[in-house]
Amino acid sequence: MISEHASPLAAKGGLGGADGGGQNVFVAELAAELGRQGHYVTVYTRRDAPALPRRVRLAPGVTVEHVPAGPAERIAKDDLLPWMRDFGLYLEQRWAAEAPDVAHAHFWMSGLAALQAAAPLMTRRVPVVQTYHALGAVKRRHQGGRDTSPPARLRLERTIGRSAGAVIATCADEVAELTAMDVPRERISVVPCGVDLRLFTPDGPRWEGPWPGEDAAGGRERHRLVVLSRLVERKGVDTAIRALAHLPDAELAVAGGPPRGDLDADPEVRRLRGVARDAGVAERVEFLGRLGREEVPPLLRSASLVVTLPWYEPFGMVPLEAMACGVPVVASAVGGHLDTVVDGGTGLLVPPRDPEAAAAAIRGLLDDPAGRAALGFAAAERARERYSWTRVAADTAGVYERAAALSGVAA
């Protein structure tokens, strides 16, 4: 696996920074489950600190290898393109000695490095499987002039999709985007993200942190809404805050972003606090900062509802994690949410960037405790039946085998 900016090792710590989120978890969980199923996996990710060891064991059968490509420091993912040639050269040298059966690239720049490395190793000897995790065309459509991607991204993504042996889309909506890029439909397979069903369960401890809606004795006075997100504008946290203005008996906890001690210096946190002040809800919004993975399930279980309202979402792992905890979701009707959240069955879907619609959906569920409980039960069942990492890894391995067979390599 190649995951140039999203190290799976970060999934063990707190996520929620600008470039740390679902892809880190996806790569970590998929690699670990493939290891459990008997495969040997090396995940190549960029060395972004000088003290990192060359190789680290992530799980049985799984090793993370740090690639020297660019300076050993944190670099925003949109600024990494100049270093992808060095990344590819490193892979080429490693694979010349011991070629993998399959290379699975995560994100478009990883695809560039993988294809560069595979090309000299005899024609089609190393089949490349591509998962984009996000598409430049979608990002540009929604962010316009605020898109910081390299100008060549759309052209290169199209080339990668047409050159890879197989492309894995994480939702049905992505298939339409890929075919519009002229990626051959017969090379595209849909395999969703998964959820850790051992960690995310309906039963277990609940969050015990301080809340603006508790009295001195710890008694509850308000419904608790939870947002778990990277703190970037497109995630729509401001939509959830504005919706709170229509919900006087609710409070909002926002988890993600920098560590709690660094929140005051974060530009997006300052912007969101300004949104809360302008909406008159500042005293009912609590920023929790970055949480460790073990802290997330108790937080989700403490919620009356989990709210996730991005402008667009390639897949979206938070709805799955909430569903696995038996908590209904109010989510924007975009991308992967259209696959995971059954509208009226496991939660409610609302238009993006529409605080009034979000507030109306939340109000309806808060006023119907029995209906909310039924949605939560159905959500947990859906997560268990469809989104286990065991199933996702097996389906992914099936794509690997088909790509290897087409290339003439036995995986």
Secondary structure, 3 states (H helix, E strand, C coil): CECCCCCHHHHHCCECCCCCCHHHHHHHHHHHHHHHCCCCEEEEEECCCCCCCCEEEEECCEEEEEECCCCCCCCCHHHCHHHHHHHHHHHHHHHHHCCCCCEEEECHHHHHHHHHHHCCCCCCCCCEEEECCCCHHHHHHHHHHHCCCCCCHHHHHHHHHHHCCEEEECCHHHHHHHHHCCCCHHHEEECCCCECCCCCCCCCCCCCCCCCCECCCCCECCEEEEEECCCCHHHCHHHHHHHHCCCCCEEEEEECCCCHHHHHHCHHHHHHHHHHHHHCCHHHEEEEECECHHHHHHHHHCCCEEEECCCCCCCCHHHHHHHHCCCCEEEECCCCHHHHCCECCCEEEECCCCHHHHHHHHHHHHCCHHHHHHHHHHHHHHHHHHCEHHHHHHHHHHHHHHHHHHHCCCC
